Every structure is written in C-alpha cells, then in structure tokens.
Amino acid sequence: MASTEGISGSGARYDSLYFDYVHHPFEPPAEMRGEAPVHQVVVAGAGPVGLTVALELARRGIEVVVLEEDDTVNRGSRAVGTARRSLEIFERIGAGTRFVETGVSWKGGRSYYRDKLVLDFQVQQDPRLKHPPMVSLAQCHVEQYLYEALRAYPNVSLRWSSRVEQVEQDGERVTARVHTPSGSYALHARWLVACDGGRSAVRRSLGKELRGSVYEGRYLIVDIQMRSKEPPGRRVWFDAPAFPGATIIMHKQPFDIWRIDYQLLPEEDLEQEIQPQRVRQRVTEFLTSIGETADWEIDWISPYRAHSLTLDDYRDGRVLFAGDAAHLVPIFGARGMNGGVDDAHNLGWKLAGVAAGHATPALLDTYSIERVDAARQNMALAEKSTRFMTPPTRGHAVMQEAVLSLAVSEPFVRELINPRQVTELRMTGSALRLPDDGSFGHGPAPGAVCPNLPCGASAGGPVFLHDRLGRDFTLLVFGDGGLAGKSRRLDALRISMEMPFGLDAVAVDDVEAAGAFDARPGTAYLVRPDGHVMARWRAWEPETVLPCLARAVQGKEETVHAG
C-alpha cells in the first residue's frame, strides 16, 4: 500500500503507482539578475486552465511567462473527467490527441439504492461527432500533455517553484511579487491571468471575493490500482450497504486505476478518516460489498467539500480570472476543470488580440460577461446534482429517499437521478452573438458551439468541421453560395477596413452536415476563433459579415443586421 506520500497536501514527495513525476529545478529568472523586462502576459498557475491559456496565447505569437508554485504537474487524479468540448479545445490549440488515446472513454453508468439498481443510463450523443462525450483521465496526464505541447513555443517561459504572493496594477502594467526558493522578485507585465486555483493569491491580493454556497457534505477521494473486469462508466451507490447513509461514486481510469469518492458522515472526524490505515479498512469494506476480490493498492487520497461560488466579474483592470480562481463548481457533473478550459479558450484569442493591439480592451469585457454567465449555468446544474448526491437539509434527504425508493420499481422516476454530465450551455447576452432572424428551424444557433461533424474525406480518413476552421474567424458557406466571387470582395473589404482579425471563407458541400445546420445552398455560419457561432444567414454578403468582425475589434455592438 502507498504510504502517506499519497495524501494530498501532506508536503511529502509523492511516488505514484502509474505516473512518473518529473521534478523541475528552479532556474533564477532575469529579474533576479537585476533586469526588469515588461512581459506581454503573465499566467499565474500551470494547471489545465493556465496551460490552455498559455497555449492559446503562444500559438498567436504572444510572449507569455507562466508561474507555477510546484515543481511538477498535479498530484493525483483530481479533475478526472475530460468532456468532449475540452478534447476539442485541446486538439484545436495543438495539444494533440493523446487525451483520447490514453483516457478511458465511457458513455453511461449505473446508480444503486442500497443494493438495488435504480438507473442504467447512456449519455446522449451524436455518433457522428469526432470525440466521445467523456474520457476518464487523471489531471496529471492532462497537465503533462499540455506542458509538452507548450514546450514547442520559444515565446513561452514556464517558471517552476514560483508563487505569486501579491499583485498591484496601474493603467499601464501589472506588478506581481513572486516567491521562489532563492527569494522574491518583482515581475512586470502588461496583463496577468489568474489561474492559481480556489485559494488564489491573486484574487486575495486584489480583495476580490467569491459569492455563492458552500455545502456541508464532505468526501474522501481515493485512487486505487486494481485489476477489475468491470467496464468503464460512472457507478453510484446511495445509502451504500457498506456505508449506510452515505453516497459512493466509482470511475475507471487508465492503468488499472479506480477512483472512489465516498461521503463522510457529519459525526466522522476527517483527521482520523484520512489516515491510510483507516482508508484501507473502509475501501476494503466497500469493495467486498460489491464483490470485488482482486488485490489493490492505494495511490492517492484527498478530502473534498463542494463549493458553488463565483466572482461577479472576471476582469479587474489588467488582471483576468479563469478556472477555480474565478469560480468553484461542485465536482458532480464534471463541470469544474472543463468549465475552466472553456474559460481559457474564450479568453485566449481575445487577450491575444488586445495584447497585440488588434482590439480594444473592451473585448475583454465580453470574456467576463460570457463566462460569468456560463459559470452560473454550470453552478445551477451542478447544484441540482449536489443537493441530490449530498442532501444539505432534512427536506432534501426526505426527497432523495422518496425518489430512490420509487425508482426501484417505477421507471418514470429514474430520470431524476440522471447526472446529465454533458449538458450543453448556451451563450446569451453577448455583443459577440447576433440574434437569429427566425428563418432557421434547427442547427447551432448563435452562441452555440459549432459541432465537430464530418464534412468530407481525405486519404487519411474523415475530415471534420473543426479541421477546416481558421485561426481567427471562419465563414462556413453551404453549397456554392457564390463563394468564389464573394470571397474576393470579402478580402478586399477586410483590407480596406484595416480589419486585424483574419477571416477564412470555407465551402461546405457535405449533405449530412448541411442537414445538421438546417442549411440550404447559400446559407452561411460565422464561427468565432473559440468555435462558437457568432451569426448565421440564409443569404450573405461581405457587407453583412465584416461588421461582425468590427464588433470583435471594438468589443461592443456595432450596427449589424442579420440578413
């Protein structure tokens, strides 16, 4: 069995059963040699969110310094569920396909009330989409793959063992006080992105407060290595036979790692329950109760309590907040890390445009508007799951028991137990989203993510829509739509307007893709750099499309009409 080295936050070096951690030496930066450069962007935190922001900025030519308090990637599984949207983003920013190749794909799960099966669900999905709805993959692998992709960029510096302690700003730049093993130094940048987690020092330094709810329910998360014949999927036990009154969740990960989350009852003492000997006893009782007899070892242990909190604004002058530094979402539903990766993708192209002088800082306000709204949608969905998984009041407990008891014999009740882990969010209230004109019956409406459907074939296999998206904006034109002649006018008009954002006009001739988009010949969809649909038209002209890009430059509404 692994020792206390596997306990999160123990301060000891962690030797994993399945992952080889590389510990990076601290290298004194130029600032500690008396130099005082002003960097374009500093990213505080090298978790999945910070690394995604850095990759998005780096591939757009922005100079980035990433600061990470630790000397290696994250310990343990932590954010174990990587959703389809995150997989799409990772591939789009150049981090490759290893997330799917290494991860365990799953499409459903089972829930039990005591020893009775009450739900056997399948995740709703379109089988034509390129990526699976969800893969289980430990956060250490996610960070390692992103870090390796980031190393290819000479315009990025990742400084290990470097913790932001304090932040000050004026109208021109941000100054961060950075603590290292060799002392502290001042770091200057035009912009700073805080991705330094739920206990964000940047947020604290600026006096920003998260608002929302903290739930009383406590869990222990335990990673074990065990050879089991159980298929992948999410299994949940309510009022588990081995743990009366408690909820247990179990997921399969790669390398024969199983993630077990079990609830602690109010009277149980965390300091006693987190000890490896006690954890082994309780996990043994649980595995025996479900018929698992294989040998196993503990890899990692961590406590958890659900929070549903957000900042009211993700921008404070020249400081932007993303991921857990901006919001904390309960783990039930896999919306925490995935929501943070969405933050990073939304912010990356906008901050790159502002940092390069292509757009006004007002564009960054659209980041806050869009992502605060997304966080609140995620929180509302996760709170429903949290109240069911860990009832916060006697009334919620009575409701949970009633639903579960009925679900044993009444199928119509079982949908109330469904975790709905891949619910798509809809962007609303943004200047970078035009209202529809009412002529479309279905398809991705403005604000929705462009679905990554097949749209052709090549010698290497299917070609998907995201493969054809440009780095900046993309106009998908279905059928002919006069694209050849109009694209020349489009380029000429873009140049005459001195439009800094690029625009690729792409013909889509695939019949099935056209059907999914409710497209006729000449229908056009304008897709933003982050993959969200900005506008769609039954018929388009360059003079209709270009003002949409002007909105991005200004970060606010211009006179634009859907035609």
C-alpha positions as CSV (number, residue, x, y, z in Angstrom):
1,M,0.0,0.0,0.0
2,A,1.2,3.5,-0.7
3,S,2.2,5.5,2.3
4,T,1.1,8.9,3.5
5,E,3.0,10.3,0.5
6,G,-0.2,9.7,-1.4
7,I,-2.2,12.1,0.8
8,S,-2.9,15.4,-0.9
9,G,-1.3,18.3,0.9
10,S,1.0,16.2,3.0
11,G,4.0,18.1,1.7
12,A,5.9,14.9,1.1
13,R,7.2,13.7,-2.3
14,Y,4.5,11.7,-4.0
15,D,5.5,8.4,-5.7
16,S,2.7,7.3,-7.9
17,L,1.9,3.8,-8.9
18,Y,1.2,4.8,-12.5
19,F,2.7,8.2,-13.3
20,D,6.4,9.2,-13.4
21,Y,6.7,12.7,-12.0
22,V,9.5,14.9,-13.3
23,H,10.6,17.4,-10.7
24,H,11.9,20.6,-12.4
25,P,14.7,22.6,-10.9
26,F,14.2,26.2,-10.1
27,E,16.1,28.5,-12.5
28,P,16.6,32.1,-11.4
29,P,15.0,34.5,-14.0
30,A,16.4,37.7,-15.4
31,E,14.6,39.7,-12.8
32,M,16.8,38.1,-10.1
33,R,19.8,39.3,-12.0
34,G,18.8,42.9,-11.8
35,E,16.9,43.1,-15.1
36,A,13.3,44.5,-15.3
37,P,11.6,43.5,-18.5
38,V,7.9,44.1,-19.0
39,H,6.3,40.9,-20.4
40,Q,3.2,40.9,-22.6
41,V,1.3,38.4,-20.4
42,V,1.9,36.5,-17.2
43,V,-0.2,33.5,-16.3
44,A,-0.3,32.5,-12.6
45,G,-0.8,28.8,-12.3
46,A,0.2,25.9,-14.6
47,G,-2.9,23.7,-14.1
48,P,-5.1,22.7,-17.1
49,V,-6.6,26.2,-17.3
50,G,-3.3,28.1,-17.1
51,L,-1.6,25.9,-19.6
52,T,-4.5,26.2,-22.0
53,V,-4.5,30.0,-21.8
54,A,-0.7,29.9,-22.3
55,L,-1.0,27.6,-25.4
56,E,-3.7,29.8,-26.9
57,L,-1.7,32.9,-26.5
58,A,1.6,31.3,-27.6
59,R,0.2,30.0,-30.9
60,R,-1.0,33.5,-31.6
61,G,2.5,34.9,-31.2
62,I,2.1,36.5,-27.7
63,E,5.1,36.4,-25.3
64,V,4.0,34.6,-22.1
65,V,5.5,33.8,-18.7
66,V,3.8,31.0,-16.7
67,L,4.4,30.8,-12.9
68,E,3.8,27.6,-11.1
69,E,4.1,27.2,-7.3
70,D,5.0,23.5,-7.5
71,D,8.0,21.9,-9.3
72,T,5.9,19.3,-11.2
73,V,2.5,18.6,-12.5
74,N,-0.5,18.0,-10.3
75,R,-0.5,15.0,-7.9
76,G,-3.4,12.5,-8.1
77,S,-6.4,12.2,-10.4
78,R,-8.3,15.4,-9.2
79,A,-10.4,16.5,-12.3
80,V,-10.7,13.1,-13.7
81,G,-13.5,13.6,-16.3
82,T,-12.5,15.4,-19.5
83,A,-15.5,16.3,-21.6
84,R,-15.8,16.4,-25.4
85,R,-15.6,20.1,-25.5
86,S,-12.3,20.1,-23.7
87,L,-11.0,17.4,-26.0
88,E,-12.0,19.6,-29.0
89,I,-10.2,22.6,-27.5
90,F,-7.0,20.6,-26.7
91,E,-6.8,19.4,-30.3
92,R,-7.6,22.8,-31.7
93,I,-4.8,24.5,-29.7
94,G,-2.2,21.9,-30.9
95,A,-2.0,19.7,-27.8
96,G,-2.7,16.6,-29.9
97,T,-4.9,13.5,-29.5
98,R,-3.2,11.7,-26.6
99,F,-6.0,12.6,-24.2
100,V,-8.4,10.3,-26.1
101,E,-5.7,7.7,-26.8
102,T,-4.7,7.4,-23.2
103,G,-8.0,8.1,-21.5
104,V,-10.8,5.6,-20.8
105,S,-13.9,6.6,-22.8
106,W,-17.3,5.9,-21.3
107,K,-20.8,6.5,-22.4
108,G,-23.0,5.7,-19.4
109,G,-23.3,4.4,-15.9
110,R,-25.4,2.8,-13.2
111,S,-26.8,4.0,-9.9
112,Y,-27.9,1.9,-7.0
113,Y,-30.1,2.5,-4.0
114,R,-28.6,0.2,-1.3
115,D,-28.2,-3.0,-3.3
116,K,-30.9,-2.3,-5.9
117,L,-30.2,-1.0,-9.4
118,V,-32.3,2.2,-9.9
119,L,-30.7,3.7,-13.1
120,D,-28.8,2.4,-16.1
121,F,-28.2,5.4,-18.3
122,Q,-26.4,6.2,-21.5
123,V,-25.0,9.6,-22.2
124,Q,-27.0,11.2,-25.1
125,Q,-24.6,11.8,-28.0
126,D,-24.4,12.2,-31.8
127,P,-22.3,9.3,-33.0
128,R,-21.1,11.4,-36.0
129,L,-19.1,13.7,-33.7
130,K,-15.4,13.1,-33.6
131,H,-14.8,12.9,-29.9
132,P,-16.5,10.7,-27.2
133,P,-18.7,12.5,-24.7
134,M,-16.3,11.9,-21.8
135,V,-13.0,10.3,-21.1
136,S,-11.6,9.5,-17.6
137,L,-8.0,10.7,-17.4
138,A,-6.1,11.8,-14.4
139,Q,-5.3,15.5,-14.2
140,C,-1.5,14.8,-14.1
141,H,-1.8,13.4,-17.6
142,V,-3.8,16.3,-18.8
143,E,-1.2,18.8,-17.5
144,Q,1.7,16.7,-18.8
145,Y,0.3,16.6,-22.3
146,L,-0.4,20.4,-22.3
147,Y,3.0,21.1,-20.9
148,E,4.7,19.1,-23.6
149,A,2.8,21.0,-26.3
150,L,3.8,24.3,-24.7
151,R,7.5,23.5,-24.7
152,A,7.5,23.8,-28.5
153,Y,7.0,27.6,-28.3
154,P,10.1,29.7,-27.8
155,N,7.9,32.7,-26.8
156,V,6.8,30.9,-23.6
157,S,8.7,30.6,-20.3
158,L,7.4,28.3,-17.6
159,R,8.9,29.1,-14.2
160,W,8.6,26.3,-11.7
161,S,8.7,26.8,-7.9
162,S,7.4,30.3,-8.4
163,R,4.4,31.5,-6.3
164,V,2.6,34.8,-6.8
165,E,2.2,36.5,-3.4
166,Q,0.9,39.9,-4.2
167,V,-0.3,41.9,-7.2
168,E,-0.5,45.6,-7.9
169,Q,-1.5,47.4,-11.1
170,D,-1.8,50.8,-12.7
171,G,-3.2,51.8,-16.0
172,E,-0.1,50.6,-17.9
173,R,1.0,47.3,-16.3
174,V,0.7,44.7,-13.6
175,T,3.4,44.1,-11.0
176,A,3.5,40.7,-9.2
177,R,5.6,39.8,-6.2
178,V,6.9,36.3,-6.9
179,H,8.2,34.0,-4.1
180,T,10.9,31.4,-5.1
181,P,13.4,29.1,-3.3
182,S,16.0,31.8,-3.8
183,G,14.0,34.7,-2.6
184,S,11.4,37.1,-4.0
185,Y,11.3,39.4,-7.0
186,A,9.1,41.8,-8.8
187,L,7.7,40.7,-12.2
188,H,6.1,43.2,-14.6
189,A,3.6,42.5,-17.4
190,R,1.0,44.3,-19.5
191,W,-1.6,41.7,-18.5
192,L,-1.9,39.0,-15.9
193,V,-4.2,36.0,-16.0
194,A,-5.0,34.4,-12.6
195,C,-5.3,30.7,-12.9
196,D,-4.0,30.0,-9.4
197,G,-6.8,27.9,-8.1
198,G,-9.5,28.1,-5.5
199,R,-7.2,29.7,-2.9
200,S,-6.0,32.3,-5.5
201,A,-3.4,34.6,-4.1
202,V,-4.1,37.0,-7.0
203,R,-7.7,37.2,-6.1
204,R,-6.9,37.7,-2.4
205,S,-4.3,40.3,-3.1
206,L,-6.9,42.4,-5.1
207,G,-9.6,42.0,-2.4
208,K,-11.9,40.0,-4.7
209,E,-14.5,37.6,-3.1
210,L,-16.3,34.6,-4.4
211,R,-20.0,34.6,-3.8
212,G,-22.4,31.6,-3.6
213,S,-22.9,28.5,-1.5
214,V,-20.6,26.1,0.5
215,Y,-22.1,22.6,1.1
216,E,-21.6,20.7,4.3
217,G,-21.2,17.3,2.7
218,R,-17.6,16.0,2.8
219,Y,-15.9,13.4,0.7
220,L,-12.7,11.4,0.6
221,I,-11.3,10.8,-2.9
222,V,-9.2,7.6,-3.1
223,D,-7.3,6.4,-6.2
224,I,-6.5,2.7,-6.1
225,Q,-4.8,0.4,-8.5
226,M,-6.8,-2.8,-9.1
227,R,-7.4,-5.2,-12.0
228,S,-11.1,-5.4,-12.3
229,K,-13.4,-6.8,-15.1
230,E,-15.9,-4.0,-14.6
231,P,-16.5,-1.9,-17.7
232,P,-15.9,1.8,-17.8
233,G,-18.6,4.1,-16.6
234,R,-19.9,6.1,-13.6
235,R,-21.3,4.0,-10.8
236,V,-23.0,5.5,-7.8
237,W,-24.3,3.9,-4.6
238,F,-26.8,5.8,-2.5
239,D,-27.1,4.6,1.1
240,A,-24.5,2.1,0.2
241,P,-24.6,-1.2,2.1
242,A,-21.0,-0.8,3.3
243,F,-21.6,2.9,4.2
244,P,-25.2,3.3,5.5
245,G,-26.4,6.8,4.9
246,A,-23.5,7.7,2.6
247,T,-23.0,8.1,-1.1
248,I,-20.2,6.4,-3.1
249,I,-19.0,7.1,-6.6
250,M,-16.6,4.9,-8.6
251,H,-14.9,5.6,-12.0
252,K,-12.4,3.6,-14.0
253,Q,-9.2,5.3,-15.2
254,P,-6.3,4.2,-17.3
255,F,-3.6,2.0,-16.0
256,D,-6.0,-0.1,-13.8
257,I,-6.6,2.9,-11.6
258,W,-10.1,3.2,-10.0
259,R,-11.3,6.5,-8.5
260,I,-13.5,6.1,-5.4
261,D,-15.3,9.1,-3.8
262,Y,-17.0,8.3,-0.6
263,Q,-19.0,10.6,1.6
264,L,-18.1,11.2,5.3
265,L,-21.0,11.5,7.7
266,P,-21.2,14.6,9.9
267,E,-20.0,12.7,13.0
268,E,-16.9,11.3,11.4
269,D,-13.6,13.1,12.1
270,L,-11.6,14.0,8.9
271,E,-8.2,13.7,10.5
272,Q,-8.9,10.1,11.6
273,E,-10.7,9.1,8.4
274,I,-8.0,10.4,6.1
275,Q,-5.3,8.1,7.6
276,P,-4.2,5.4,5.1
277,Q,-4.9,2.5,7.5
278,R,-8.5,3.8,8.1
279,V,-9.0,4.4,4.3
280,R,-7.8,0.9,3.5
281,Q,-10.3,-0.5,6.0
282,R,-13.2,1.4,4.5
283,V,-12.3,0.7,0.9
284,T,-11.9,-3.0,1.7
285,E,-15.4,-3.0,3.2
286,F,-16.8,-1.2,0.1
287,L,-15.1,-3.5,-2.4
288,T,-16.1,-6.6,-0.6
289,S,-19.7,-5.4,-0.6
290,I,-19.8,-5.1,-4.4
291,G,-18.0,-8.4,-5.0
292,E,-14.5,-7.1,-5.9
293,T,-11.9,-9.6,-4.7
294,A,-8.8,-8.6,-6.6
295,D,-5.7,-7.3,-4.9
296,W,-5.3,-3.5,-4.8
297,E,-3.1,-0.7,-3.6
298,I,-3.8,2.9,-2.6
299,D,-2.2,5.5,-4.8
300,W,-3.6,8.9,-3.6
301,I,-6.0,10.2,-1.0
302,S,-7.6,13.7,-0.9
303,P,-10.5,15.3,1.0
304,Y,-13.2,17.3,-0.8
305,R,-16.1,19.6,0.0
306,A,-18.5,21.0,-2.6
307,H,-18.4,24.8,-3.3
308,S,-20.7,26.7,-5.7
309,L,-19.1,30.1,-5.9
310,T,-18.1,32.7,-8.4
311,L,-16.7,36.2,-8.8
312,D,-19.2,38.8,-10.1
313,D,-16.6,40.0,-12.7
314,Y,-13.7,38.1,-14.2
315,R,-11.8,41.3,-15.1
316,D,-10.2,43.7,-12.8
317,G,-8.3,46.2,-14.9
318,R,-5.4,44.4,-16.4
319,V,-6.0,41.2,-14.4
320,L,-8.2,38.5,-15.7
321,F,-9.5,35.5,-13.7
322,A,-10.1,32.0,-15.0
323,G,-10.8,28.5,-13.7
324,D,-11.0,27.9,-10.0
325,A,-9.6,31.4,-9.4
326,A,-12.8,32.7,-10.9
327,H,-15.4,30.1,-9.8
328,L,-15.7,26.9,-7.8
329,V,-18.2,24.4,-9.1
330,P,-19.1,21.1,-7.4
331,I,-17.4,18.1,-8.9
332,F,-20.8,16.3,-9.5
333,G,-21.2,16.6,-13.3
334,A,-17.5,17.2,-14.3
335,R,-18.0,20.9,-14.9
336,G,-15.1,22.3,-12.9
337,M,-12.0,21.8,-15.0
338,N,-14.0,21.6,-18.2
339,G,-15.6,24.9,-17.4
340,G,-12.1,26.4,-16.7
341,V,-10.8,25.1,-20.1
342,D,-13.7,26.8,-21.7
343,D,-12.8,30.0,-19.9
344,A,-9.2,29.7,-21.2
345,H,-10.3,29.2,-24.8
346,N,-12.7,32.1,-24.7
347,L,-10.1,34.4,-23.1
348,G,-7.1,33.3,-25.1
349,W,-8.0,34.8,-28.5
350,K,-9.4,37.9,-27.0
351,L,-6.4,38.7,-24.8
352,A,-4.1,37.9,-27.7
353,G,-6.0,40.4,-29.9
354,V,-5.8,43.1,-27.2
355,A,-2.1,42.4,-26.3
356,A,-1.2,42.6,-30.0
357,G,-3.0,45.9,-30.4
358,H,-5.6,44.4,-32.7
359,A,-8.6,45.1,-30.4
360,T,-9.6,47.5,-27.7
361,P,-9.5,46.3,-24.0
362,A,-13.3,46.4,-24.1
363,L,-13.1,43.0,-25.9
364,L,-12.0,41.5,-22.6
365,D,-15.3,42.6,-21.0
366,T,-17.1,40.2,-23.3
367,Y,-15.0,37.4,-21.8
368,S,-16.3,38.3,-18.3
369,I,-19.9,38.6,-19.4
370,E,-19.9,35.3,-21.3
371,R,-18.0,33.3,-18.8
372,V,-19.7,34.6,-15.6
373,D,-23.0,33.6,-17.3
374,A,-21.6,30.2,-18.2
375,A,-20.3,29.6,-14.6
376,R,-23.7,30.4,-13.2
377,Q,-25.3,28.0,-15.7
378,N,-22.8,25.3,-14.6
379,M,-23.4,26.1,-11.0
380,A,-27.1,25.7,-11.3
381,L,-26.8,22.3,-13.0
382,A,-24.1,21.1,-10.5
383,E,-26.1,22.4,-7.5
384,K,-29.0,20.1,-8.5
385,S,-26.7,17.1,-8.6
386,T,-25.1,18.2,-5.3
387,R,-28.3,18.5,-3.5
388,F,-29.3,15.0,-4.7
389,M,-25.9,13.4,-4.1
390,T,-25.4,15.1,-0.7
391,P,-28.7,16.4,0.7
392,P,-28.0,19.6,2.6
393,T,-31.2,19.6,4.6
394,R,-33.6,17.1,6.1
395,G,-36.1,18.1,3.4
396,H,-33.7,17.3,0.6
397,A,-32.9,14.0,2.4
398,V,-36.5,13.0,2.5
399,M,-36.9,13.9,-1.2
400,Q,-33.8,11.9,-2.1
401,E,-35.1,8.8,-0.2
402,A,-38.6,9.1,-1.8
403,V,-37.1,9.3,-5.3
404,L,-34.7,6.4,-4.8
405,S,-37.4,4.2,-3.2
406,L,-39.8,4.9,-6.1
407,A,-37.1,4.4,-8.7
408,V,-36.6,0.7,-7.6
409,S,-40.0,-0.1,-9.2
410,E,-41.1,3.0,-11.2
411,P,-39.1,3.7,-14.3
412,F,-40.6,7.2,-14.8
413,V,-38.8,8.4,-11.7
414,R,-35.3,7.3,-12.8
415,E,-34.6,10.3,-15.0
416,L,-34.5,12.4,-11.8
417,I,-31.3,10.5,-10.9
418,N,-29.6,11.1,-14.2
419,P,-26.4,13.3,-13.7
420,R,-26.6,14.8,-17.2
421,Q,-22.9,15.4,-17.3
422,V,-22.7,16.7,-20.9
423,T,-25.4,19.3,-20.9
424,E,-24.5,21.9,-23.4
425,L,-24.5,25.6,-22.3
426,R,-26.0,28.3,-24.4
427,M,-24.2,31.7,-24.6
428,T,-26.6,34.6,-24.1
429,G,-26.3,38.4,-23.7
430,S,-23.0,38.9,-25.5
431,A,-22.1,41.5,-28.1
432,L,-20.3,38.7,-30.0
433,R,-23.5,36.9,-30.7
434,L,-26.1,38.2,-33.2
435,P,-29.8,37.4,-32.7
436,D,-31.4,35.0,-35.2
437,D,-33.8,36.2,-37.9
438,G,-36.3,33.4,-37.3
439,S,-35.7,31.6,-40.6
440,F,-33.9,28.6,-39.1
441,G,-35.7,25.6,-37.7
442,H,-32.7,23.9,-36.1
443,G,-28.9,23.8,-36.2
444,P,-26.4,25.6,-33.9
445,A,-27.9,28.9,-33.1
446,P,-25.7,32.0,-32.4
447,G,-23.9,31.4,-29.1
448,A,-23.7,27.6,-29.5
449,V,-20.5,25.7,-30.2
450,C,-20.1,24.7,-33.9
451,P,-20.5,20.9,-33.8
452,N,-17.5,18.9,-35.0
453,L,-19.3,16.9,-37.6
454,P,-17.7,15.1,-40.6
455,C,-17.8,17.2,-43.7
456,G,-15.8,15.2,-46.2
457,A,-13.0,12.7,-46.6
458,S,-9.3,12.6,-47.4
459,A,-6.7,9.9,-47.9
460,G,-6.2,9.9,-44.1
461,G,-9.9,9.4,-43.3
462,P,-12.8,11.7,-42.4
463,V,-12.4,15.5,-42.4
464,F,-14.3,17.2,-39.6
465,L,-15.6,20.8,-39.5
466,H,-13.1,21.9,-36.8
467,D,-10.3,20.8,-39.1
468,R,-11.4,23.4,-41.6
469,L,-11.8,26.3,-39.1
470,G,-9.2,29.1,-39.4
471,R,-7.2,30.5,-36.6
472,D,-9.4,33.6,-36.3
473,F,-12.9,33.8,-37.8
474,T,-14.4,31.3,-40.3
475,L,-17.3,31.7,-42.6
476,L,-18.8,28.3,-43.4
477,V,-20.8,28.6,-46.6
478,F,-23.0,25.7,-47.6
479,G,-23.4,24.8,-51.2
480,D,-22.0,27.2,-53.7
481,G,-23.5,30.4,-52.5
482,G,-21.4,32.4,-54.9
483,L,-18.4,31.9,-52.6
484,A,-15.7,32.4,-55.3
485,G,-16.8,35.9,-56.3
486,K,-17.8,37.0,-52.8
487,S,-14.6,35.8,-51.1
488,R,-12.6,38.2,-53.3
489,R,-14.9,41.1,-52.3
490,L,-14.7,39.9,-48.7
491,D,-10.9,40.1,-48.7
492,A,-10.9,43.4,-50.4
493,L,-13.4,44.9,-48.0
494,R,-11.5,43.5,-45.0
495,I,-8.3,45.1,-46.2
496,S,-10.0,48.4,-46.9
497,M,-11.5,48.4,-43.4
498,E,-8.0,47.5,-42.0
499,M,-9.5,44.6,-40.1
500,P,-6.8,43.0,-38.0
501,F,-8.7,39.7,-37.4
502,G,-8.4,37.1,-40.2
503,L,-11.4,35.6,-41.9
504,D,-11.4,32.3,-43.8
505,A,-14.3,31.6,-46.1
506,V,-14.8,27.8,-46.4
507,A,-17.2,25.9,-48.7
508,V,-19.1,23.0,-47.1
509,D,-20.6,20.6,-49.6
510,D,-21.4,17.7,-47.3
511,V,-25.2,16.9,-47.4
512,E,-25.3,15.5,-43.8
513,A,-23.5,18.5,-42.4
514,A,-25.9,20.8,-44.2
515,G,-28.8,18.9,-42.8
516,A,-27.5,19.2,-39.2
517,F,-27.1,23.0,-39.8
518,D,-30.5,23.4,-41.4
519,A,-28.6,24.8,-44.3
520,R,-29.7,25.5,-47.9
521,P,-27.4,26.5,-50.8
522,G,-26.0,29.9,-49.8
523,T,-26.6,29.5,-46.1
524,A,-23.6,30.8,-44.1
525,Y,-22.4,30.5,-40.5
526,L,-19.9,32.8,-39.0
527,V,-17.7,31.0,-36.4
528,R,-15.6,32.8,-33.8
529,P,-12.0,31.9,-33.0
530,D,-13.2,29.9,-30.0
531,G,-15.6,27.8,-32.1
532,H,-18.8,29.5,-31.0
533,V,-21.3,30.5,-33.7
534,M,-21.5,34.3,-33.9
535,A,-24.2,34.7,-36.6
536,R,-25.9,32.8,-39.4
537,W,-27.7,33.9,-42.5
538,R,-29.8,32.3,-45.2
539,A,-28.1,34.6,-47.7
540,W,-24.9,36.6,-47.0
541,E,-22.9,39.5,-48.4
542,P,-19.4,40.7,-47.5
543,E,-21.0,44.0,-46.2
544,T,-23.1,41.9,-43.8
545,V,-20.2,39.8,-42.5
546,L,-17.4,42.3,-42.0
547,P,-19.2,44.4,-39.4
548,C,-19.3,41.3,-37.2
549,L,-15.6,41.4,-37.0
550,A,-15.7,45.1,-36.2
551,R,-17.7,44.1,-33.1
552,A,-14.7,41.9,-32.0
553,V,-12.2,44.8,-32.6
554,Q,-14.4,47.2,-30.5
555,G,-15.6,44.6,-28.0
556,K,-19.1,46.1,-28.3
557,E,-22.1,46.2,-30.6
558,E,-21.9,47.9,-33.9
559,T,-24.7,48.4,-36.4
560,V,-25.1,44.9,-37.7
561,H,-28.1,43.2,-39.0
562,A,-28.8,39.5,-39.7
563,G,-29.9,39.2,-43.3
